[in-house]
Amino acid sequence: MSGDRLAAVRGTRTLPRVIRPTAVPRFVGTACALVGLIDVTAGTFPGFRHSRMHVMAGVFPGAATSFAAAASVVTGILMLMLAHALKRGKRRAWRATVVLLPVSAVTAVVHRHSLGGAAVALALLALLVAHRDQFTAKADPRTRWRALAAFLGLSVLSVSLGLVVVSAHPALMVGDPGWGARLQEVLYGLFGFQGPVTYAVDEASDVVAYTLGGLGFLTALTTGYLALRPAKPVAELTAEDEARLRGLLARHGARDSLGHFALRRDKSVVFSASGKAAVCYRVVSGVMLASGDPIGDVEAWPGAIERFMADARANAWIPAVMGCSETGGEVWTRETGLDALELGDEAIVETGSFTLSGRAMRNVRQMVKRIERAGYECRVRRVAELSDDERALIRRASDAWRGTETERGFSMALGRFGDRADDDCVVATAHDAAGELRAIQHYVPWGTDGMSLELMRRDRAADPGLNELLIVAALAQAPELGVKRVSLNFAMFRAALARGERLGAGPVLRTWRALLVFLSRWFQIESLYKFNAKFQPEWVPRFVVFRSTSELPRIGFAAMQAEGFLTFALPSWARFGRSGV
C-alpha cells in the first residue's frame, strides 16, 4: 500500500475519534456561540481581561483598545446570531463567520490582551476553512417583515446592553446620574451623539461612545440589509403542480385516504424524476413536514423520497412525515434510514356493512332519533350540485362556527370550500325545522369509491348530536354516491387510550393514558377517539417518520404549528410581507 493511500486510510480511521466531518457544523456553531458570548462580556465589562497579559496594555494606544472593546461587542452579538445557522450548515453563515473570527482574534489581543482567545478564534477559522464543504445549505425562504422584527429585537438588545455598558464604570462617572440620564445617554449614543453622562477618564468615555455607536450601527445595518434584499416568498402549490397531482390522484388516489389533502395550496411539492410520484410538504420552524404517503405509483415513491431528502439536506431542514400508512412508513424507513413511531389510528367505516342496529350502536341510534324528532333534516350532495349562493352561505357559516381565529388542519384538511376544482367533494348539511343551516360536514374524494371527512362544524346554539346525525346520513347516502368506504377523524394515541383503560393495564400505561386525558383539555385527544369509536370503525394505524429521537420535540412543535394548535399572530405588515410583494 502506498504512503498516500496509507495516510488516507489512517486519516479516515482517526478522524471520527476527534470530530467527524458531518459533526463540524454543530461543533463550530456551539464554539462560535461561546466565543461570541465571551466577546460580548469582555466588551461590556472592563474588568473582564486576561490578567497574565496585562503587560501588553501599554502596547496599544487608548483609542485602539476602546475601539476594540466596541468591536468585541458587535462581533460577539453577530456570532451569537449566526450560531444556529452554523449548526445547520448554512453557507451564508459560514461566509459571515469567516470574516468575523479574525476580527474576534484581533479584539482578543488588543482589548483583552489574550493570546489564548485569539488562538481559539483562529483555530475555529481554520476548522471552518478546512471543512467548508460541510456548509452548503441554502438560506431559508425569507420575507421583508423580518427586517422590522430584527429592528425591534436588536433595538431592545442594544438599549439593554447599552445600559449595562454605561453603568459598568460607576467609579469613573462624574456625579451620580440616575437611570433616566443613563437611558438618555444610551439613546443618544446609539445615534452617535454625546449624552448627559460624563466620565473622569477619557478611555472610559471612548469605550462607552464607541460601543453605543457600534450597537446603533449594527442595528441599522442589519435592518437595512434585511429590508433591501430581494424578498423570497414561501413556495406554494402552483396551478401546474396541482394539475400534475390531480393526474396522479386520478390513477393512484384510491391507495391512501389522505391523498387528496396533498392539494392544499399552502404546500410545496417535489416530483420523482419520472414524474410518476410526488411528496407534498410544508416547511415549519425549520422542519420539512410531509403528510400522508407519497402521491402516485408506489414503484416510483423512492424517486420522490430521494428528491425530498435532497432538498432537506440542501436547506438544512429536519425531514419528517406525519400520518403515513404502514406501507408508506416501510418505504420511508427503507429508503432513507429514518425511524418510524406509531402516532395514532384512522377510523374507517365500510358503508356496505354499517348499520344502526345492535347494542353497540344504541347510543348513536337514540341520539339520531332524538335529533330527527326535533325537526332536523339532512342533505347530502356533491359540491357540484350547490349553487353559488349555497356555497357562499356554507362558507360564511363555516367561518362563523370555526371557534378559533385561524383555520386548523394540515394532515387531514383541505383548507378551502366551494372551489370549482373541488366539485367532486361531498357536503352534508343539517337544517332545523325552519330550514336554517345549523351544521356542516365536508368530505373529499378517496379514489373513485371512497371519501375522507375534511371538515365538521356546527352552530354551538343548535342541539347536540348534529355531528352524529350528519355522519349517519352521509354513510346512508354513500352507496348512491358510489362510496364504499369513509375515513373519519384521525385519533392520536388511540391504542394507548384504549389499552390504558382495560382491566389489568400496568402503571406505566395507566400513567400515559392519564397524561393524554389531561392534554385532551386542549387538544381533543380523548374526545376524538371516543367520538370515532361510536361508529364501530376499523382502526388503521398511522405513523410519524423522523430522523432521530432528539428531534421529536421540534417535529411535534412544528406539527402543532402546521395543524393550527399553536399560532403566532402577525400584524398586517407581516402578512403583507409573506406575499413577497
C-alpha positions, -999 to +999 in steps of 0.1 A: +000+000+000+014+034-010+022+061+016-005+084+004-031+056+004-020+046+039-022+081+052-057+085+037-069+053+054-053+064+087-070+097+083-104+082+078-099+060+108-087+086+132-109+114+122-141+101+139-121+099+172-115+136+171-145+150+152-165+136+123-168+160+093-206+159+095-204+170+131-183+200+123-213+224+118-228+216+152-194+218+169-184+251+153-218+266+159-216+259+196-180+270+198-187+303+180-217+310+203-193+306+233-167+329+216-194+354+209-206+353+245-171+359+257-166+388+232-198+405+244-190+400+280-154+413+275-165+443+257-192+452+282-174+447+315-140+464+317-127+440+343-130+410+320-094+409+308-066+383+308-047+393+339-015+375+329-011+396+298-016+430+315+019+439+303+005+443+268-018+471+280+007+498+272+015+484+237-017+497+221-030+533+222-061+540+242-082+548+212-073+513+197-084+495+229-116+515+231-124+508+195-116+471+200-139+469+230-168+482+208-158+458+180-158+429+205-194+436+215-207+439+179-187+409+167-199+388+196-236+397+190-232+388+153-216+355+162-244+347+186-269+354+159-251+332+134-245+302+158-278+284+150-274+289+112-238+275+115-252+244+133-275+239+103-246+242+079-258+274+062-234+288+036-241+324+043-235+320+080-202+303+071-191+333+050-200+358+076-183+338+104-151+335+083-150+373+083-159+378+120-134+353+135-103+373+125-119+404+140-126+384+172-090+373+173-077+409+169-101+422+196-090+394+219-054+407+216-060+444+216-087+447+241-084+416+264-047+411+258-055+374+254-034+354+230-053+323+240-086+339+229-071+348+196-057+313+192-092+298+198-108+321+172-081+313+146-084+276+153-121+278+146-114+298+115-090+270+103-117+244+110-143+263+091-120+267+060-109+230+062-145+218+063-162+244+041-178+215+022-200+209+052-215+243+049-235+242+017-271+246+029-292+273+012-307+302+030-343+297+043-372+313+025-373+349+036-397+378+037-393+415+043-413+415+075-382+400+092-365+434+088-388+450+113-387+420+136-349+423+136-350+460+142-373+456+173-352+427+187-319+445+182-332+477+195-343+461+227-309+443+230-290+474+222-308+496+248-304+468+274-268+462+267-261+499+264-274+505+299-250+478+312-221+494+293-229+529+306-232+516+342-201+494+340-179+523+351-196+536+383-163+547+399-154+569+369-188+587+365-189+624+372-216+628+398-243+602+403-265+602+372-299+585+376-314+558+353-332+584+333-299+602+324-283+568+317-311+558+293-308+592+276-271+586+273-278+552+256-304+566+232-281+595+222-251+572+219-269+547+196-272+576+171-236+588+177-242+618+199-228+626+234-254+623+262-256+638+297-234+612+314-197+621+316-166+602+328-135+613+346-113+592+323-112+596+285-107+559+280-140+550+297-158+578+278-144+564+245-153+528+253-189+538+260-192+561+229-177+535+206-197+506+220-230+525+218-222+537+183-213+502+173-246+488+186-265+515+167-246+507+136-253+470+140-290+477+144-292+499+113-270+477+091-289+445+099-323+462+095-312+478+062-298+445+048-330+426+056-352+453+043-334+459+010-325+423+000-350+408-025-379+390-008-382+353-014-418+343-006-427+309+008-433+285-020-469+274-027-486+249-049-487+262-084-515+256-109-492+233-129-482+213-098-519+210-088-528+197-123-500+171-121-510+160-086-547+156-097-535+134-126-516+112-101-546+110-078-569+100-106-547+070-113-535+061-078-557+081-053-575+050-040-544+038-022-543+065+006-573+082+022-551+113+029-540+117-008-565+144-017-551+166+011-519+170-009-539+195-029-537+221-002-523+252-018-501+262+010-479+232+004-449+227-018-442+196-038-412+176-052-417+150-080-397+120-088-375+121-119-401+101-138-430+123-127-449+093-115-448+101-078-446+132-056-442+142-020-460+173-007-447+192+023-446+225+042-415+239+060-424+250+095-398+262+120-370+245+100-389+212+098-397+199+063-430+183+072-447+159+048-481+144+055-496+111+045-480+088+019-463+099-013-487+105-042-486+083-072-472+049-082-457+030-053-428+018-075-419+055-081-421+065-044-383+061-038-375+087-065-398+113-049-385+105-014-349+109-027-358+144-040-374+152-007-344+142+013-321+160-011-340+192-006-339+187+032-301+183+031-296+213+007-316+236+030-306+220+064-342+213+072-353+185+095-371+158+074-403+144+090-435+127+078-468+129+098-496+103+094-482+080+068-496+045+064-477+013+074-467+007+038-456+043+035-436+041+067-419+009+055-408+026+022-397+058+040-376+039+066-361+016+040-351+043+015-339+069+040-328+051+072-352+071+092-372+057+121-410+054+125-432+056+155-469+048+157-488+081+160-524+070+162-552+054+142-575+064+114-612+054+117-625+038+085-661+027+081-673+003+054-706+018+042-720-016+030-718-031+064-727-001+085-759-003+105-776+014+134-789-019+147-774-037+177-764-029+212-731-013+202-749+014+182-776+021+208-763+055+219-758+067+183-793+054+173-810+071+202-792+104+196-801+104+159-838+096+165-839+124+191-825+149+167-848+138+139-878+142+162-866+178+169-873+186+133-838+185+118-832+171+083-800+164+064-790+169+028-760+150+013-748+162-021-718+166-043-705+202-041-711+204-079-749+204-071-746+236-050-755+270-063-731+299-059-754+313-031-753+280-012-716+278-015-712+313-001-737+306+027-719+274+038-685+292+036-698+320+058-713+296+083-681+275+084-661+306+092-685+318+119-686+284+136-649+278+135-643+286+171-607+298+166-592+328+148-571+306+125-581+276+103-569+244+118-557+213+100-528+202+078-527+164+075-564+159+071-577+193+060-581+209+025-583+244+039-610+256+015-646+250+005-666+256-027-637+259-052-648+248-086-618+224-088-633+206-058-668+199-073-663+161-067-663+167-030-693+158-009-711+182+015-736+171+042-757+199+058-782+198+087-812+222+087-836+229+115-874+229+112-873+264+098-848+254+071-819+273+087-784+258+082-771+245+116-743+221+108-718+212+080-696+183+071-673+183+041-658+151+026-630+149+000-626+121-026-606+090-017-601+074-051-633+067-070-652+048-043-642+064-010-643+097+008-625+113+038-640+136+063-623+170+060-645+195+079-671+191+107-687+222+122-720+231+138-738+260+153-730+260+190-765+272+197-780+241+180-789+208+197-760+185+204-759+154+183-759+171+148-724+157+140-736+122+147-767+128+126-747+141+096-722+112+097-751+086+098-768+105+069-736+106+049-730+068+054-766+061+045-763+082+013-729+069+004-740+039-018-760+062-040-728+084-044-708+053-053-689+055-020-680+022-003-657+034+025-655+066+046-625+078+066-635+097+097-613+117+121-578+107+130-574+096+167-539+104+181-525+078+205-558+058+202-541+025+211-527+039+243-561+053+253-578+020+246-552-002+263-548+021+293-585+018+303-586-020+301-586-043+331-551-053+340-533-023+324-499-016+340-490+015+359-469+029+331-497+025+306-523+040+330-500+070+337-495+076+300-533+074+295-539+098+324-514+123+307-533+120+274-566+126+291-551+157+308-538+170+275-572+164+259-585+195+277-567+215+250-561+191+221-592+169+219-572+137+220-596+115+240-628+132+227-619+125+191-612+089+199-645+084+217-664+102+190-649+080+163-654+048+183-692+054+184-694+042+147-676+009+153-649+017+127-619-003+115-588+012+131-559+017+107-525+028+123-507+059+111-471+067+118-446+096+122-413+092+104-383+110+119-345+112+118-336+110+155-354+109+188-338+142+199-357+159+170-391+147+180-399+177+203-391+201+174-411+180+150-440+179+174-438+217+178-437+222+140-467+198+135-487+217+161-480+249+143-489+234+109-522+220+124-531+254+138-529+244+175-500+268+181-504+301+163-483+333+163-504+362+151-486+385+127-496+422+122-508+434+089-473+444+077-461+409+084-489+393+064-482+417+036-446+407+036-454+370+034-469+375-001-435+386-013-448+419-026 
